[in-house]
Amino acid sequence: MKTRIPGRRSFWVLAFRPIRSRKRKLPDRTVLDQITAKPLFLVKYDGHAAVANSALLEKLPKPSPRRQDSTKATGGLYQQAYYDGVNHLMRSVSLYQVLKT
């Protein structure tokens, strides 16, 4: 799903099933950075983890340094970091704009 944020650039949210990939795991931030320079958020099919490219990570609030559930090095967002990221992105999107596009 491509989501447009009024007055901002759009970002992509895609569902991913690792079992279908050759390496059987979520790709990391560097792989997503090679695919696109636009913000990309790849959600694990079960909805409990995600990986983001560098452009999208810049849009998310900085997690507490004590938190071990996210890592900028891999772009992985797990547990509370995943839910915080999803909530932040959803607050930045108008439901009207999503339904309109």
PATIDO-742586 format. One record per atom (N, C-alpha, C, CB): x, y, z. Coordinates in steps of 0.001 Angstrom, whole numbers, padded with zeros to 6 digits, always signed. Glycine has a CB too. Layout:
# PATIDO-742586
XYZ;...
# end
This chain:
# PATIDO-742586
+000843-001164+000000;+000000+000000+000000;+000889+001228+000000;-000959-000003+001206;+000668+002121-000909;+001395+003384-000930;+000527+004405-000222;+001742+003838-002396;+001111+005108+000716;+000369+006069+001504;+000935+007450+001288;+000396+005702+002983;+000064+008397+000976;+000494+009776+000788;+000178+010569+002045;-000188+010410-000450;+001159+011304+002492;+000971+012194+003623;+000858+013594+003052;+002144+012079+004669;-000263+014286+003300;-000436+015625+002731;+000743+016524+003083;-001744+016254+003227;+001320+017170+002065;+002427+018080+002273;+003754+017382+002543;+002109+018989+003399;+003772+016076+002473;+004997+015318+002728;+005159+014283+001625;+004963+014636+004135;+006311+013660+001614;+006523+012579+000657;+005756+011346+001097;+008024+012259+000511;+005495+010468+000167;+004788+009241+000509;+005764+008193+001017;+004014+008708-000702;+005216+007155+001625;+006019+006019+002035;+005277+004748+001670;+006330+006068+003550;+006002+003666+001587;+005424+002384+001225;+005386+001479+002444;+006217+001726+000083;+004282+000757+002590;+004148-000267+003624;+003811-001562+002908;+003046+000110+004698;+004641-002560+003083;+004445-003842+002418;+004485-004965+003443;+005514-004066+001328;+003698-006000+003221;+003745-007192+004067;+004747-008172+003469;+002330-007849+004201;+005452-008889+004336;+006513-009782+003876;+006436-011089+004652;+007911-009124+004043;+006574-012174+003929;+006569-013492+004546;+007949-014122+004344;+005439-014395+003945;+008783-014146+005406;+010163-014633+005266;+010288-016041+004711;+010838-014584+006583;+009333-016911+004989;+009411-018303+004518;+009454-018360+002993;+008211-019122+005042;+008939-017327+002335;+008921-017278+000872;+010224-016751+000275;+007775-016419+000406;+011115-016233+001117;+012367-015683+000602;+013463-016743+000600;+012804-014470+001434;+014462-016496-000187;+015564-017444-000299;+016285-017624+001039;+016552-016979-001369;+016491-016530+001772;+017216-016595+003051;+016302-016878+004243;+017956-015292+003286;+015009-016904+003994;+014000-017193+005021;+014067-016260+006227;+014152-018612+005489;+014338-014988+005963;+014332-013978+007016;+014031-012620+006399;+015688-013952+007776;+013671-011679+007254;+013437-010320+006776;+014755-009744+006252;+012848-009420+007910;+014711-008991+005169;+015934-008318+004709;+016301-007232+005719;+015742-007705+003272;+017494-006717+005634;+017881-005649+006550;+017812-004286+005858;+019297-005897+007094;+018136-003258+006619;+018039-001885+006145;+018850-001657+004880;+018494-000932+007223;+020037-002235+004793;+020892-001994+003631;+020270-002548+002346;+022269-002618+003856;+019588-003675+002446;+018906-004246+001271;+017774-003319+000833;+018351-005671+001586;+016986-002843+001786;+015889-001936+001443;+016415-000616+000889;+015010-001675+002671;+017544-000142+001419;+018143+001093+000888;+018545+000931-000572;+019367+001497+001721;+018955-000261-000965;+019333-000518-002361;+018110-000549-003274;+020098-001841-002470;+016954-000893-002723;+015727-000976-003512;+015179+000412-003821;+014672-001806-002775;+015153+001275-002801;+014600+002620-002991;+015168+003584-001965;+013069+002594-002896;+015252+004832-002373;+015652+005898-001457;+014429+006512-000781;+016448+006981-002204;+013233+006144-001245;+011995+006634-000634;+011708+005800+000620;+010792+006561-001649;+010987+006371+001577;+010690+005643+002806;+009954+004324+002528;+009856+006518+003738;+010463+003247+003124;+009896+001917+002935;+009817+001207+004279;+010736+001091+001927;+008672+000627+004577;+008411-000078+005836;+007919-001471+005463;+007353+000691+006743;+008689-002476+005758;+008359-003852+005398;+007908-004577+006666;+009584-004580+004730;+006633-004931+006723;+006040-005547+007906;+006059-007063+007759;+004595-005040+008126;+006519-007748+008796;+006468-009205+008803;+005004-009626+008780;+007208-009798+010049;+004696-010691+008067;+003306-011093+007829;+002488-011246+009104;+003279-012384+007072;+003109-011581+010230;+002341-011774+011465;+002068-010466+012204;+003076-012726+012383;+002644-009362+011712;+002367-008061+012296;+003052-007787+013616;+000932-007918+012478;+004136-008478+013913;+004828-008270+015189;+006250-007755+015018;+004855-009556+015971;+006663-007547+013801;+008019-007059+013538;+008034-006400+012172;+009069-008217+013611;+009043-005582+011961;+009190-004902+010674;+010640-004515+010488;+008273-003655+010584;+010953-004137+009277;+012256-003569+008966;+011992-002327+008124;+013194-004606+008215;+012801-001305+008350;+012622-000045+007644;+013930+000350+006979;+012138+001066+008605;+013809+001071+005868;+015028+001582+005240;+015434+002880+005939;+014819+001815+003703;+016581+003403+005574;+017121+004595+006234;+016183+005789+006132;+018466+004955+005638;+015548+005963+004975;+014651+007103+004781;+013467+007059+005745;+014145+007137+003339;+012922+005884+005995;+011801+005786+006918;+012274+005897+008358;+011052+004475+006708;+013423+005326+008677;+013944+005429+010042;+014130+006884+010461;+015273+004679+010161;+014474+007743+009511;+014634+009162+009817;+013320+009812+010225;+015215+009889+008624;+012200+009259+009789;+010884+009808+010106;+010388+009376+011486;+009883+009388+009049;+010961+008305+012033;+010497+007771+013309;+011175+008478+014473;+010754+006267+013385;+010466+008577+015622;+011110+009164+016800;+012269+008285+017260;+010088+009350+017947;+013253+008897+017863;+014421+008152+018342;+014043+007332+019571;+015595+009114+018671;+014347+006021+019564;+014033+005199+020744;+015020+005476+021880;+014056+003696+020378;+014622+005123+023062;+015499+005253+024221;+016734+004383+024019;+014758+004858+025527;+017922+004863+024410;+019139+004052+024226;+019100+002739+025005;+020360+004850+024650;+018256+002671+026023;+018165+001437+026811;+017317+000369+026130;+017592+001739+028179;+016567+000763+025126;+015682-000175+024443;+016488-001117+023566;+014640+000574+023603;+016189-002388+023652;+016889-003400+022868;+016014-003969+021751;+017361-004521+023775;+014853-003342+021503;+013917-003905+020540;+013963-003226+019174;+012531-003821+021086;+014954-002395+018947;+015139-001816+017616;+016629-001591+017397;+014337-000476+017456;+017000-001559+016150;+018397-001309+015842;+018503-000545+014534;+019187-002625+015767;+019190+000562+014574;+019374+001362+013359;+020278+000630+012365;+019973+002746+013706;+021193-000183+012883;+022133-000893+012009;+021404-001812+011033;+023127-001706+012845;+020395-002535+011505;+019666-003467+010634;+018342-002901+010152;+019418-004771+011359;+017838-001873+010820;+016520-001326+010481;+015397-002116+011108;+016334-001291+008985;+015736-003117+011923;+014722-003970+012539;+013959-003273+013648;+015360-005213+013080;+012657-003466+013652;+011782-002947+014705;+011015-004128+015282;+010802-001837+014157;+011206-004367+016560;+010590-005516+017223;+009860-005050+018468;+011649-006584+017582;+008892-005821+018881;+008145-005583+020108;+007654-004146+020183;+009003-005906+021320;+007967-003438+021273;+007438-002089+021474;+007920-001108+020413;+007826-001583+022843;+009139-001264+019921;+009639-000366+018872;+008787-000492+017613;+011120-000676+018547;+008337-001704+017305;+007460-001916+016141;+006141-001167+016342;+007192-003438+015916;+005524-001366+017513;+004230-000728+017763;+004361+000796+017814;+003626-001247+019075;+005452+001297+018405;+005680+002739+018422;+005842+003283+017000;+006921+003074+019265;+006566+002551+016151;+006757+002970+014764;+005454+002992+013987;+007740+002056+014077;+004657+001941+014134;+003360+001873+013447;+002454+003004+013926;+002679+000497+013688;+002397+003221+015232;+001547+004296+015761;+001997+005659+015249;+001562+004286+017296;+003285+005888+015197;+003796+007159+014687;+003409+007354+013216;+005327+007222+014847;+003590+006313+012413;+003237+006421+010995;+001736+006616+010802;+003698+005177+010240;+000923+005912+011572;-000529+006035+011421;-001023+007419+011833;-001238+004965+012249;-000386+008024+012826;-000775+009383+013222;-000403+010407+012152;-000114+009757+014552;+000557+010065+011302;+000988+011010+010275;+000177+010893+008991;+002449+010803+009968;-000781+009973+008972;-001572+009723+007765;-003039+010007+008051;-001387+008263+007271;-003648+010736+007171;-005080+010995+007259;-005827+009802+006661;-005461+012324+006524;-006757+009238+007411;-007552+008125+006896;-008287+008543+005631;-008553+007631+007959;-008749+009770+005595;-009421+010286+004409;-008500+010222+003192;-009890+011725+004645;-007244+010633+003360;-006293+010611+002239;-006010+009182+001781;-004979+011303+002639;-005907+008257+002727;-005666+006853+002372;-006829+006317+001558;-005456+005990+003637;-008052+006562+002011;-009231+006057+001301;-009430+006751-000032;-010472+006227+002155;-009015+007992-000101;-009173+008766-001336;-008220+008269-002434;-008925+010262-001059;-007021+007775-002055;-006042+007349-003047;-006196+005937-003358;-004662+007604-002598;
# end
